[in-house]
Amino acid sequence: DDVMLLRHRVSRIYFLGKFFDYPISMKIKTFTNMGFGRTIKAGFGYLNASFRKLPEDSLENFYINRFGKPLYQMFFEDYTTKLWGVSPRMLSASWGAQRVKGLSLRKAIKEALIAPFRKKQTEVETSLINQFVYPKKGPGQLYELMAEEIIKMGGQILFGQEVNKIEIDKNNRLVAVGTTKGDRFECDQVFSTMPINDLFNAVGKNNVPLAPYEVAVALPFRDFITVGLLLNDLKVKNKTKIKTLNNIIPDNWIYVQERSVKMGRIQIFNNWSPYMVDKPEKHIWIGLEYFCNEGDEMWNASDRDFINMAIKELVSMGFIASENEVLDSCRIKVKKAYPAYYGSYENFSIVEEYLNTIPNLFCIGRNGQHRYNNMDHSMLSALTAVDELLAGTNNKSVVWKVNTEQTYHEGDDKA
C-alpha cells in the first residue's frame, strides 16, 4: 500500500451548464460551448489586452492582461470572488503570479501546438502540468508514514497540543514554547507552520516591534468547508476520450463558475485514487467545496442544513438526478485554509524582514509563510529550511523564495 500512483490531471470549469478545459484550451469544443457571440467578444478582448497592458496592481488586471476582459469575466472573476470573498480588483497580483504563474492565452495556444510533439513533461508551467504522483490512500497516508518514521528515529510528536505562548530572549532568540495544556518546552530551534498572526500573538505585543506586529495580527484568511457525498451515480456523463473506472467523468477538480450557486469547486476522489473509495466500481465519492469566513452564515449553519443545501445545488446544476443518489454524507470545516492577499498583506514585507531577525526560527508551509502554496511547495519550504540548518548557513531568504522565482513564473516568454 505504501506506493505513489501516477495520475492524470484533469481540471475543468463548469460554466453555462457546460464543461470548459482548465487551463483554457484552443479546441473547437471551447468555441462551440462559448457560442459565436462570446467567442468574437473574447477574441477582440484578447487583442485589446495584447496592445493595451494595464498596470498589474491587482489580480483583476493580472488576468485581463493575459486573457482579455471578456475571458476574465467568463472564466475567472466569479470563482475568484467566491474563493476570496472580495472582488479580484481588491486582491494583490502576487496571488496570480504564484498560483497561475506564466499561464496566459498566448501560452495556452503555444501549448496546444507543441504538446503533441513533446516526449516528456518537462519545463511545463504549473497550471499546464497534466500528470502528478499521489499517495495510494491519499495525502494523510504520507503524513502518517512520516510520523511513524519520526517515532522510529526517537522523535516525539505531541498531539492535541496548541501553542499559545512563545518566549523570546534579549538576543531575539526563541527559548521556549507554551501550550494551552500548561506545558512548557525549551527549544534550540523552531520550525513554525502556525499562522503568522497566531505566531505574533503567542510571542506577545510587548515583545516585538509594533509595526510588524500590527501587520501580522491583521493578516486575513479565508476558511473552508467541504461536503463529502457518496453517490450511486452522476447524471453528467463522460463525453471525453479519457478512460476512467466505470466511465465516470475524468476530473480531479471542477471549478464552478456558475453564479446561481455558492459552491466553488468539486473534487472527484475516485480520480485521485480509487483506493480511497468504498466499492469504486459502484460508488462515486465527491467533495463539494465552499469558501467562507469563520462565524459567517455558512460557517454557523448546522451540518444537516448545510449538507442539504449542497445537495440541492448539485441537483440544480444537473450533476445528480435527485437527492436519492446520495448514500452517505459528511461535512468538514477547516479554519484559515487560505492565506489571503489583501488588507494588511500589502505590508507583509516588514513582517518577513522582522521574522528573519530571529536566528533560530524558520517559517515554513502555507500558513507559516502566509503564502498560498500547494502541498509540494509547502513541503519544499520545510526541506529547504532543514538543509539550511544542517549546512549551518541559516539563510532564511532561500526558504521564502520557494515558489517565487520570476523565471519559474513567466518562463522565457512575455504574456
VOPAGU-2260 file (C-alpha; in pm, 1 decimal, decimal comma):
REM VOPAGU-2260
SITE   aa  ch    i         X         Y         Z
SITE  ASP   A    0       0,0       0,0       0,0
SITE  ASP   A    1     294,3     235,9      52,3
SITE  VAL   A    2     314,6     341,7    -309,6
SITE  MET   A    3     259,3     654,1    -517,7
SITE  LEU   A    4      20,1     641,2    -811,2
SITE  LEU   A    5      85,2     823,5   -1137,9
SITE  ARG   A    6    -231,9    1020,4   -1201,3
SITE  HIS   A    7    -354,2    1222,2   -1497,6
SITE  ARG   A    8    -455,3    1572,0   -1403,9
SITE  VAL   A    9    -788,8    1683,0   -1544,5
SITE  SER   A   10    -933,1    2015,8   -1435,3
SITE  ARG   A   11   -1229,9    2181,7   -1598,1
SITE  ILE   A   12   -1450,0    2485,4   -1547,9
SITE  TYR   A   13   -1826,7    2442,6   -1522,3
SITE  PHE   A   14   -1992,5    2747,4   -1678,0
SITE  LEU   A   15   -2319,0    2798,8   -1868,1
SITE  GLY   A   16   -2406,2    2440,2   -1776,5
SITE  LYS   A   17   -2109,8    2316,2   -1981,6
SITE  PHE   A   18   -1754,4    2197,3   -1927,9
SITE  PHE   A   19   -1455,7    2403,6   -2040,1
SITE  ASP   A   20   -1095,1    2288,0   -2017,9
SITE  TYR   A   21    -880,6    2446,4   -1748,9
SITE  PRO   A   22    -643,3    2593,3   -1841,9
SITE  ILE   A   23    -848,9    2730,8   -2129,3
SITE  SER   A   24    -771,0    2535,6   -2445,2
SITE  MET   A   25    -795,5    2628,2   -2811,2
SITE  LYS   A   26   -1022,7    2337,6   -2902,9
SITE  ILE   A   27   -1329,1    2362,1   -3124,9
SITE  LYS   A   28   -1536,7    2248,3   -2825,2
SITE  THR   A   29   -1433,5    2559,4   -2631,3
SITE  PHE   A   30   -1568,7    2787,8   -2903,2
SITE  THR   A   31   -1890,3    2592,8   -2959,5
SITE  ASN   A   32   -1958,4    2594,8   -2583,8
SITE  MET   A   33   -1899,8    2969,3   -2570,2
SITE  GLY   A   34   -2116,4    3041,3   -2872,3
SITE  PHE   A   35   -2038,9    3268,7   -3165,7
SITE  GLY   A   36   -2110,8    3597,0   -2989,6
SITE  ARG   A   37   -1898,4    3525,6   -2682,1
SITE  THR   A   38   -1614,7    3389,6   -2897,7
SITE  ILE   A   39   -1597,4    3706,9   -3108,4
SITE  LYS   A   40   -1615,4    3922,2   -2796,7
SITE  ALA   A   41   -1339,1    3718,3   -2631,7
SITE  GLY   A   42   -1117,3    3746,2   -2939,4
SITE  PHE   A   43   -1143,1    4124,8   -2957,9
SITE  GLY   A   44   -1095,3    4145,6   -2581,9
SITE  TYR   A   45    -773,3    3948,7   -2602,6
SITE  LEU   A   46    -643,2    4161,0   -2890,5
SITE  ASN   A   47    -716,5    4474,2   -2692,5
SITE  ALA   A   48    -532,8    4334,4   -2389,9
SITE  SER   A   49    -234,6    4243,1   -2608,8
SITE  PHE   A   50    -180,5    4604,1   -2713,8
SITE  ARG   A   51    -305,9    4789,4   -2405,5
SITE  LYS   A   52    -149,4    4643,8   -2092,9
SITE  LEU   A   53    -296,1    4750,4   -1760,3
SITE  PRO   A   54     -79,6    4821,6   -1455,5
SITE  GLU   A   55     -53,5    4494,1   -1263,8
SITE  ASP   A   56    -165,2    4641,4    -934,5
SITE  SER   A   57    -448,3    4392,9    -882,5
SITE  LEU   A   58    -535,7    4032,1    -956,4
SITE  GLU   A   59    -808,3    4151,8   -1194,0
SITE  ASN   A   60    -556,4    4336,3   -1410,1
SITE  PHE   A   61    -320,6    4038,6   -1391,6
SITE  TYR   A   62    -587,8    3816,9   -1550,9
SITE  ILE   A   63    -706,1    4076,9   -1802,0
SITE  ASN   A   64    -351,1    4131,2   -1930,0
SITE  ARG   A   65    -320,5    3759,0   -2003,5
SITE  PHE   A   66    -668,7    3669,9   -2127,4
SITE  GLY   A   67    -858,6    3989,0   -2205,2
SITE  LYS   A   68   -1154,1    4122,0   -2009,3
SITE  PRO   A   69   -1431,6    3903,5   -2160,7
SITE  LEU   A   70   -1247,3    3575,4   -2087,6
SITE  TYR   A   71   -1156,5    3701,6   -1741,6
SITE  GLN   A   72   -1523,0    3773,5   -1668,7
SITE  MET   A   73   -1633,7    3438,9   -1808,3
SITE  PHE   A   74   -1381,0    3205,6   -1650,5
SITE  PHE   A   75   -1206,7    3371,8   -1356,4
SITE  GLU   A   76   -1398,7    3654,3   -1192,5
SITE  ASP   A   77   -1682,6    3469,3   -1018,2
SITE  TYR   A   78   -1476,9    3174,8    -892,1
SITE  THR   A   79   -1204,9    3405,8    -759,5
SITE  THR   A   80   -1466,3    3620,2    -583,7
SITE  LYS   A   81   -1613,5    3308,5    -422,4
SITE  LEU   A   82   -1270,1    3195,8    -310,6
SITE  TRP   A   83   -1157,7    3522,1    -150,5
SITE  GLY   A   84   -1486,6    3685,9     -64,1
SITE  VAL   A   85   -1377,9    4012,0    -230,8
SITE  SER   A   86   -1352,3    4133,4    -589,2
SITE  PRO   A   87   -1029,4    4038,9    -770,1
SITE  ARG   A   88    -967,2    4411,2    -815,9
SITE  MET   A   89    -905,8    4423,3    -439,7
SITE  LEU   A   90    -650,3    4140,6    -446,0
SITE  SER   A   91    -276,3    4160,0    -493,8
SITE  ALA   A   92    -145,0    4046,9    -831,7
SITE  SER   A   93     111,9    3836,5    -643,9
SITE  TRP   A   94    -151,5    3566,9    -592,6
SITE  GLY   A   95    -184,7    3526,7    -967,8
SITE  ALA   A   96     191,7    3523,6   -1014,4
SITE  GLN   A   97     216,1    3246,7    -756,6
SITE  ARG   A   98     -76,1    3023,9    -849,0
SITE  VAL   A   99    -130,1    3088,8   -1219,8
SITE  LYS   A  100     239,0    3160,0   -1284,7
SITE  GLY   A  101     325,2    3207,9   -1651,9
SITE  LEU   A  102     -12,4    3099,3   -1784,8
SITE  SER   A  103    -172,6    3319,0   -2048,2
SITE  LEU   A  104    -385,4    3272,2   -2357,6
SITE  ARG   A  105     -72,1    3302,3   -2569,4
SITE  LYS   A  106      92,5    3020,0   -2377,6
SITE  ALA   A  107    -224,5    2811,6   -2393,9
SITE  ILE   A  108    -210,4    2842,7   -2774,1
SITE  LYS   A  109     160,4    2757,7   -2773,5
SITE  GLU   A  110      97,7    2454,9   -2552,7
SITE  ALA   A  111    -178,0    2331,3   -2784,3
SITE  LEU   A  112      63,8    2347,2   -3078,5
SITE  ILE   A  113     366,5    2178,4   -2918,6
SITE  ALA   A  114     200,6    1930,8   -2681,2
SITE  PRO   A  115     154,6    1656,0   -2946,2
SITE  PHE   A  116     529,5    1660,9   -3014,8
SITE  ARG   A  117     652,2    1662,1   -2653,5
SITE  LYS   A  118     802,4    1330,9   -2545,8
SITE  LYS   A  119     829,7    1408,5   -2178,2
SITE  GLN   A  120     661,0    1655,2   -1947,0
SITE  THR   A  121     947,5    1888,8   -1862,1
SITE  GLU   A  122     965,8    2263,1   -1813,0
SITE  VAL   A  123     588,4    2299,0   -1824,7
SITE  GLU   A  124     403,9    2577,2   -1642,7
SITE  THR   A  125     247,8    2453,9   -1319,9
SITE  SER   A  126    -102,0    2531,2   -1446,3
SITE  LEU   A  127     -33,5    2322,2   -1759,2
SITE  ILE   A  128     103,0    2012,3   -1585,9
SITE  ASN   A  129    -104,7    1709,1   -1679,9
SITE  GLN   A  130      46,2    1436,0   -1460,6
SITE  PHE   A  131     132,5    1405,4   -1093,4
SITE  VAL   A  132     205,6    1138,1    -834,0
SITE  TYR   A  133     -38,9    1077,5    -549,0
SITE  PRO   A  134     -35,8     852,7    -240,5
SITE  LYS   A  135    -249,4     541,4    -284,3
SITE  LYS   A  136    -460,8     621,2      23,6
SITE  GLY   A  137    -442,4     998,1      -6,4
SITE  PRO   A  138    -213,2    1265,5     147,2
SITE  GLY   A  139    -295,1    1152,9     500,5
SITE  GLN   A  140    -114,4     828,3     428,7
SITE  LEU   A  141     204,1    1020,8     350,9
SITE  TYR   A  142     192,8    1212,4     678,3
SITE  GLU   A  143     113,5     900,5     879,1
SITE  LEU   A  144     422,5     733,3     734,8
SITE  MET   A  145     631,0    1041,3     813,1
SITE  ALA   A  146     507,5    1032,4    1172,9
SITE  GLU   A  147     596,0     663,9    1201,8
SITE  GLU   A  148     948,5     730,5    1076,5
SITE  ILE   A  149     997,1    1018,8    1321,4
SITE  ILE   A  150     895,7     797,3    1612,4
SITE  LYS   A  151    1119,3     513,3    1491,3
SITE  MET   A  152    1415,3     752,5    1492,3
SITE  GLY   A  153    1344,9     853,7    1850,5
SITE  GLY   A  154    1141,0    1163,9    1785,9
SITE  GLN   A  155     830,7    1258,7    1980,3
SITE  ILE   A  156     507,7    1400,5    1839,1
SITE  LEU   A  157     266,0    1566,8    2079,3
SITE  PHE   A  158     -91,4    1551,8    1955,0
SITE  GLY   A  159    -369,7    1780,8    2072,2
SITE  GLN   A  160    -124,1    2048,7    2184,7
SITE  GLU   A  161    -187,7    2407,8    2079,3
SITE  VAL   A  162      95,1    2657,5    2116,8
SITE  ASN   A  163     -29,5    2978,9    2277,3
SITE  LYS   A  164     290,4    3127,0    2420,7
SITE  ILE   A  165     639,8    3171,3    2279,5
SITE  GLU   A  166     921,0    3310,1    2491,2
SITE  ILE   A  167    1186,2    3528,4    2330,5
SITE  ASP   A  168    1507,8    3647,3    2497,9
SITE  LYS   A  169    1700,2    3975,5    2479,4
SITE  ASN   A  170    1904,8    3837,4    2187,7
SITE  ASN   A  171    1582,8    3784,4    1988,9
SITE  ARG   A  172    1610,0    3407,0    2014,6
SITE  LEU   A  173    1311,4    3184,7    2085,3
SITE  VAL   A  174    1382,2    2997,4    2407,8
SITE  ALA   A  175    1058,5    2815,3    2494,7
SITE  VAL   A  176     703,9    2745,2    2379,3
SITE  GLY   A  177     397,2    2700,5    2598,1
SITE  THR   A  178      70,6    2519,6    2524,4
SITE  THR   A  179    -292,2    2556,4    2621,6
SITE  LYS   A  180    -246,3    2248,6    2840,0
SITE  GLY   A  181       2,5    2440,3    3051,7
SITE  ASP   A  182     313,5    2256,8    2930,2
SITE  ARG   A  183     637,6    2442,0    2859,6
SITE  PHE   A  184     909,6    2319,6    2623,9
SITE  GLU   A  185    1250,9    2477,4    2594,8
SITE  CYS   A  186    1379,2    2497,2    2238,0
SITE  ASP   A  187    1702,3    2539,8    2045,2
SITE  GLN   A  188    1545,1    2561,7    1700,8
SITE  VAL   A  189    1188,9    2631,9    1586,1
SITE  PHE   A  190    1021,6    2542,2    1257,0
SITE  SER   A  191     683,7    2712,0    1254,9
SITE  THR   A  192     386,6    2621,8    1037,3
SITE  MET   A  193     136,9    2807,0    1258,7
SITE  PRO   A  194     -49,7    3103,8    1108,4
SITE  ILE   A  195     170,4    3411,1    1133,9
SITE  ASN   A  196     -90,9    3612,0    1324,0
SITE  ASP   A  197    -106,1    3335,2    1586,6
SITE  LEU   A  198     274,1    3330,5    1597,5
SITE  PHE   A  199     292,3    3702,7    1678,3
SITE  ASN   A  200      12,9    3678,0    1931,8
SITE  ALA   A  201     197,1    3394,1    2102,7
SITE  VAL   A  202     517,9    3598,4    2123,9
SITE  GLY   A  203     320,2    3895,4    2255,6
SITE  LYS   A  204     272,0    4255,3    2150,2
SITE  ASN   A  205     520,6    4387,2    2404,9
SITE  ASN   A  206     799,6    4158,5    2283,1
SITE  VAL   A  207     813,2    4253,6    1914,5
SITE  PRO   A  208     830,1    4584,4    1722,7
SITE  LEU   A  209     489,5    4746,4    1682,7
SITE  ALA   A  210     488,1    4787,2    1302,7
SITE  PRO   A  211     534,1    4418,7    1205,4
SITE  TYR   A  212     307,3    4312,7    1491,9
SITE  GLU   A  213      15,6    4524,1    1369,0
SITE  VAL   A  214      54,1    4396,0    1013,0
SITE  ALA   A  215      90,2    4032,2    1123,4
SITE  VAL   A  216    -210,4    4012,7    1355,9
SITE  ALA   A  217    -432,7    4172,2    1089,7
SITE  LEU   A  218    -337,5    3928,9     809,9
SITE  PRO   A  219    -658,4    3796,0     651,4
SITE  PHE   A  220    -758,3    3436,7     582,8
SITE  ARG   A  221   -1043,4    3251,3     416,5
SITE  ASP   A  222   -1191,3    2946,7     579,9
SITE  PHE   A  223   -1311,2    2634,5     405,7
SITE  ILE   A  224   -1598,0    2388,0     418,1
SITE  THR   A  225   -1616,5    2064,8     221,8
SITE  VAL   A  226   -1918,4    1836,7     193,8
SITE  GLY   A  227   -1836,1    1475,5     115,3
SITE  LEU   A  228   -2103,3    1279,5     -69,8
SITE  LEU   A  229   -2101,8     908,5    -150,5
SITE  LEU   A  230   -2311,5     865,3    -464,0
SITE  ASN   A  231   -2474,2     587,0    -658,5
SITE  ASP   A  232   -2428,2     769,8    -985,5
SITE  LEU   A  233   -2364,9    1102,2   -1155,6
SITE  LYS   A  234   -2610,5    1242,1   -1406,0
SITE  VAL   A  235   -2331,1    1409,7   -1601,4
SITE  LYS   A  236   -2160,1    1159,0   -1827,5
SITE  ASN   A  237   -1807,2    1119,2   -1956,5
SITE  LYS   A  238   -1805,2    1265,3   -2307,1
SITE  THR   A  239   -1427,3    1287,1   -2322,6
SITE  LYS   A  240   -1185,7    1035,1   -2471,1
SITE  ILE   A  241   -1026,3     980,9   -2129,8
SITE  LYS   A  242   -1085,1     634,2   -1989,3
SITE  THR   A  243   -1191,2     609,6   -1625,4
SITE  LEU   A  244   -1306,0     336,4   -1390,3
SITE  ASN   A  245   -1677,0     279,4   -1455,6
SITE  ASN   A  246   -1651,4     556,6   -1721,2
SITE  ILE   A  247   -1727,0     841,2   -1478,7
SITE  ILE   A  248   -1625,4    1196,1   -1573,4
SITE  PRO   A  249   -1245,0    1218,7   -1553,6
SITE  ASP   A  250   -1199,3    1535,4   -1348,5
SITE  ASN   A  251    -989,5    1579,4   -1038,2
SITE  TRP   A  252   -1121,1    1931,2    -988,6
SITE  ILE   A  253   -1416,9    2112,9   -1137,1
SITE  TYR   A  254   -1416,7    2490,0   -1088,2
SITE  VAL   A  255   -1773,8    2612,4   -1054,2
SITE  GLN   A  256   -1811,3    2947,5   -1227,7
SITE  GLU   A  257   -2192,5    2945,8   -1210,7
SITE  ARG   A  258   -2332,0    3246,3   -1024,2
SITE  SER   A  259   -2650,3    3062,6    -925,1
SITE  VAL   A  260   -2473,6    2850,5    -660,1
SITE  LYS   A  261   -2242,8    2918,0    -365,5
SITE  MET   A  262   -2031,7    2611,1    -446,7
SITE  GLY   A  263   -1678,9    2693,8    -555,4
SITE  ARG   A  264   -1522,4    2366,5    -659,6
SITE  ILE   A  265   -1591,6    1993,1    -688,2
SITE  GLN   A  266   -1341,2    1712,9    -634,8
SITE  ILE   A  267   -1399,3    1358,8    -757,2
SITE  PHE   A  268   -1191,7    1141,7    -527,8
SITE  ASN   A  269   -1224,6     829,5    -746,4
SITE  ASN   A  270    -998,9    1006,2    -995,6
SITE  TRP   A  271    -738,7    1090,4    -732,4
SITE  SER   A  272    -721,6     730,4    -614,5
SITE  PRO   A  273    -993,8     464,8    -636,7
SITE  TYR   A  274    -843,2     304,7    -326,0
SITE  MET   A  275    -992,3     585,2    -116,4
SITE  VAL   A  276   -1348,3     497,3    -221,0
SITE  ASP   A  277   -1582,0     228,7     -93,0
SITE  LYS   A  278   -1662,5      -1,1    -388,7
SITE  PRO   A  279   -1526,2     236,2    -657,4
SITE  GLU   A  280   -1668,1      16,3    -931,1
SITE  LYS   A  281   -2015,6     106,7    -799,7
SITE  HIS   A  282   -1985,2     427,6    -599,8
SITE  ILE   A  283   -1854,1     779,4    -653,2
SITE  TRP   A  284   -1707,5     984,2    -368,8
SITE  ILE   A  285   -1704,1    1358,8    -428,1
SITE  GLY   A  286   -1622,9    1671,1    -230,6
SITE  LEU   A  287   -1819,6    1993,8    -270,6
SITE  GLU   A  288   -1607,6    2289,1    -164,1
SITE  TYR   A  289   -1720,8    2620,1     -19,2
SITE  PHE   A  290   -1518,7    2923,1      84,7
SITE  CYS   A  291   -1629,9    3131,2     379,5
SITE  ASN   A  292   -1527,2    3323,2     689,8
SITE  GLU   A  293   -1534,4    3173,7    1036,0
SITE  GLY   A  294   -1853,6    3291,4    1205,7
SITE  ASP   A  295   -2048,0    3376,4     889,6
SITE  GLU   A  296   -2379,2    3224,1     783,1
SITE  MET   A  297   -2227,3    2927,8     601,7
SITE  TRP   A  298   -1982,6    2852,9     884,2
SITE  ASN   A  299   -2251,9    2867,2    1152,8
SITE  ALA   A  300   -2508,4    2655,5     965,8
SITE  SER   A  301   -2578,8    2312,2    1110,6
SITE  ASP   A  302   -2418,1    2014,6     937,5
SITE  ARG   A  303   -2754,4    1880,9     822,3
SITE  ASP   A  304   -2878,5    2212,5     682,4
SITE  PHE   A  305   -2550,5    2275,9     503,2
SITE  ILE   A  306   -2533,1    1927,3     352,0
SITE  ASN   A  307   -2892,9    1958,4     229,9
SITE  MET   A  308   -2810,7    2294,0      69,3
SITE  ALA   A  309   -2507,6    2143,4    -104,0
SITE  ILE   A  310   -2710,1    1850,2    -236,8
SITE  LYS   A  311   -2976,6    2086,5    -373,0
SITE  GLU   A  312   -2708,9    2288,6    -551,9
SITE  LEU   A  313   -2566,9    1971,7    -705,8
SITE  VAL   A  314   -2914,8    1874,6    -831,6
SITE  SER   A  315   -2978,4    2225,7    -968,6
SITE  MET   A  316   -2654,2    2206,8   -1168,0
SITE  GLY   A  317   -2757,2    1875,3   -1321,7
SITE  PHE   A  318   -2477,3    1670,2   -1164,8
SITE  ILE   A  319   -2712,4    1422,6    -992,8
SITE  ALA   A  320   -3070,6    1330,2   -1076,0
SITE  SER   A  321   -3202,9    1372,4    -722,3
SITE  GLU   A  322   -3106,1    1357,0    -356,3
SITE  ASN   A  323   -3185,7     984,0    -368,9
SITE  GLU   A  324   -2846,5     927,2    -532,5
SITE  VAL   A  325   -2675,1    1020,9    -203,4
SITE  LEU   A  326   -2577,5     717,8       5,3
SITE  ASP   A  327   -2375,4     892,6     274,7
SITE  SER   A  328   -2252,0    1239,9     358,5
SITE  CYS   A  329   -2026,4    1437,4     589,3
SITE  ARG   A  330   -1918,1    1795,8     643,4
SITE  ILE   A  331   -1569,8    1916,3     739,0
SITE  LYS   A  332   -1473,5    2271,6     836,0
SITE  VAL   A  333   -1116,1    2400,0     813,2
SITE  LYS   A  334   -1006,8    2728,0     970,3
SITE  LYS   A  335    -751,0    2950,9     797,9
SITE  ALA   A  336    -727,4    2727,3     492,4
SITE  TYR   A  337    -633,1    3011,3     257,4
SITE  PRO   A  338    -387,1    3290,7     347,5
SITE  ALA   A  339    -537,0    3594,0     174,5
SITE  TYR   A  340    -365,0    3859,6     -36,0
SITE  TYR   A  341    -544,7    4177,5      64,1
SITE  GLY   A  342    -575,2    4403,7     367,3
SITE  SER   A  343    -255,3    4424,3     570,1
SITE  TYR   A  344     -84,8    4178,5     334,2
SITE  GLU   A  345      33,0    4472,0     120,7
SITE  ASN   A  346     282,3    4546,7     400,5
SITE  PHE   A  347     385,6    4186,0     456,1
SITE  SER   A  348     747,3    4259,2     370,0
SITE  ILE   A  349     807,6    4419,3     710,7
SITE  VAL   A  350     675,8    4103,4     878,5
SITE  GLU   A  351     912,6    3886,4     676,2
SITE  GLU   A  352    1203,1    4118,5     749,9
SITE  TYR   A  353    1140,2    4100,7    1123,8
SITE  LEU   A  354    1098,1    3722,1    1127,6
SITE  ASN   A  355    1434,9    3691,5     953,7
SITE  THR   A  356    1597,7    3863,1    1253,7
SITE  ILE   A  357    1503,0    3573,0    1480,3
SITE  PRO   A  358    1809,0    3348,4    1431,1
SITE  ASN   A  359    1657,3    3017,0    1542,8
SITE  LEU   A  360    1321,3    3043,5    1363,1
SITE  PHE   A  361    1227,9    2910,5    1020,0
SITE  CYS   A  362     875,5    2986,1     894,6
SITE  ILE   A  363     757,5    2713,0     658,7
SITE  GLY   A  364     443,9    2587,9     487,4
SITE  ARG   A  365     132,8    2765,9     365,6
SITE  ASN   A  366      28,2    2939,5     688,1
SITE  GLY   A  367     381,6    2960,0     823,8
SITE  GLN   A  368     473,0    3186,8     532,0
SITE  HIS   A  369     124,3    3328,7     466,0
SITE  ARG   A  370     160,5    3206,9     111,2
SITE  TYR   A  371     -97,8    3017,4     -92,4
SITE  ASN   A  372     139,0    2733,9    -184,7
SITE  ASN   A  373      41,2    2389,1    -299,7
SITE  MET   A  374     143,6    2090,2     -92,4
SITE  ASP   A  375     461,8    2027,7    -289,3
SITE  HIS   A  376     599,9    2377,2    -239,1
SITE  SER   A  377     494,8    2378,3     125,5
SITE  MET   A  378     696,1    2060,0     177,7
SITE  LEU   A  379     985,1    2202,8     -23,4
SITE  SER   A  380     999,8    2505,0     206,2
SITE  ALA   A  381    1049,0    2264,2     500,2
SITE  LEU   A  382    1314,8    2061,6     318,9
SITE  THR   A  383    1497,7    2380,7     223,0
SITE  ALA   A  384    1488,8    2506,5     581,9
SITE  VAL   A  385    1635,3    2180,4     713,6
SITE  ASP   A  386    1909,8    2192,5     450,2
SITE  GLU   A  387    1999,8    2545,2     560,8
SITE  LEU   A  388    2008,5    2443,9     926,7
SITE  LEU   A  389    2226,5    2137,9     865,7
SITE  ALA   A  390    2462,4    2334,7     642,6
SITE  GLY   A  391    2498,5    2599,1     912,1
SITE  THR   A  392    2422,4    2877,7     665,6
SITE  ASN   A  393    2088,6    2974,9     824,2
SITE  ASN   A  394    1985,8    3157,2     506,9
SITE  LYS   A  395    1617,7    3244,9     554,2
SITE  SER   A  396    1582,9    3413,4     215,4
SITE  VAL   A  397    1606,7    3088,5      16,9
SITE  VAL   A  398    1318,0    2947,5     221,4
SITE  TRP   A  399    1099,1    3248,6     149,8
SITE  LYS   A  400    1191,0    3228,1    -219,7
SITE  VAL   A  401    1045,9    2879,6    -267,7
SITE  ASN   A  402     780,5    2914,4    -540,5
SITE  THR   A  403     851,2    3282,5    -606,6
SITE  GLU   A  404    1124,3    3279,8    -874,4
SITE  GLN   A  405    1025,3    3511,0   -1157,6
SITE  THR   A  406    1175,5    3281,9   -1420,8
SITE  TYR   A  407     963,1    2999,0   -1287,3
SITE  HIS   A  408     657,3    3221,8   -1305,4
SITE  GLU   A  409     698,4    3358,3   -1650,4
SITE  GLY   A  410     925,4    3120,7   -1835,9
SITE  ASP   A  411    1109,8    3277,0   -2129,8
SITE  ASP   A  412     809,5    3435,9   -2297,1
SITE  LYS   A  413     622,1    3751,9   -2217,9
SITE  ALA   A  414     248,9    3726,5   -2169,2
